[in-house]
Amino acid sequence: MTQEKKLNLFQKFLRTGVHDDTSFIEIQRAYMFNLFILIGSPFAILSLIINLTHSAYLPAVVNMAQLISFSIALWVSLKGRYKELRVFVLISLTVLSMIASYIYHNSGEYRFLLMILAAIILFDKDWHYLLYAMSTAAVFVLLRLSYTPNLEQLPIPEIIATCLKMFLPLLLFILALLYFKTIYFKNLYQLESTNMELRFAKDEKERILGTVAHDLRTPISNISGITKLMQAEELPKEEQQKLFALIDHASHSALMLINDLLQHNENNSADGQLKTVELNQQLTEWYPSFEFRARQKKIRVNVQYCAEDLPVTIDTDRIERVLGNLVMNAIKFSPEHSQIIVITRKEPNFALITVTDHGIGIPHEKQDSIFDLFGHGKRSGTAGEKGFGMGLSICKQIVEQHKGKITVESEEGEGTVFSVRLPLV
């Protein structure tokens, strides 16, 4: 039980400055930095006590400087800010250890190994780490060499051989750390990227299911309630016709929502069948369905074709869905007896299709989010038509899968222009 409590305290200290939204890479840096504080600061405190006991005041000053550096390091961890100071703390502690080791020959250079280990995590760029580690290793060799008796009497080849015997294992240690850091961080990046994608997919799925469940509840409840009413009472034929019309309307609303959901899933999973077509001719084939939908609201669809051919490689079903969604939106948000204008034009490298209405328009503050999933919200049309906010998200996905662009220009109360650009063959 006691051991478990100590382990928990140790883990809590290592996690100082780590939050729920901290990235995997930053978590590793925080762990290494906090571990460095945990290991290094007790040695500095112990050395300070020993030096003060023996009236060694100059070494005690060095120990005080080390403790100040560790205090700054702890402050950085606790605050979670000014993280760039961590590298400067490491360098300052290294320099202080070098000075103390050179003056007092207290074997403090062996702390350099711990500092090199901390540096592999704290330095962002590999060449920064190599410069620091190689310099520290060189000082380590020089300090150990200064302990050699009668150094000036040794032949130069023997001195060089002694240096290499100490430096080469350190070099191998430095490069091995760099190699393992590269592999480890690469895996961490992949894991973090995958984790973010999974989290985004989960959030999106929950949003879709929540919205669909909420929006399906109303029409299904209406259908259920009307059906029970018709079963419970003998109603006149005219009243039955009204109830049948309500059932049809509720069924249509539920079907539209399900279609939007299925189209969204299809767009995320399928590539479709691409073929090269002439866009003006293809639009001529789609026009009757657009006109039929508009006629129900006494709206006219006016198509103006480009004089030049517009060859494009598209999935005709999906692009028809895009234009169908845009025309349906225009119909939904336009008053009766108005006009919707569909124009095709040729631009450098692109075929342009614009769908223009003179309806209620889109507020400026909502225009940046209308292509987000559910970002447009459930706006009611001019005749009370319902919208689920998924159609424009589907349009954007389809157009971008075709390497194209979709944009909007709108003034509230004056109308909206949607522009779709598809790459020309």
Secondary structure, 3 states (H helix, E strand, C coil): CHHHHHHHHHHHHHCCCCCCCCCHHHHHHHHHHHHHHHHHHHHHHHHHHHHHHCCCHHHHHHHHHHHHHHHHHHHHHHHCCCCCHHHHHHHHHHHHHHHHHHHHCCCHHHHHHHHHHHHHHHCCCHHHHHHHHHHHHHHHHHHHHHCCCCHHHCCHHHHHHHHHHHHHHHHHHHHHHHHHHHHHHHHHHHHHHHHHHHHHHHHHHHHHHHHHHHHHHHHHHHHHHHHHHHHHCCCCHHHHHHHHHHHHHHHHHHHHHHHHHHHHHHHHHCCCCCEEEEHHHHHHHHHHHHHHHHHCCCCEEEEECCCCCCEEEECHHHHHHHHHHHHHHHHHCCCCCCEEEEEEEEECCEEEEEEEECCCCCCHHHHHHCCCCCCCCCCCCCCCCCCCCCHHHHHHHHHHHCCCEEEEEEECCCEEEEEEEEEEC
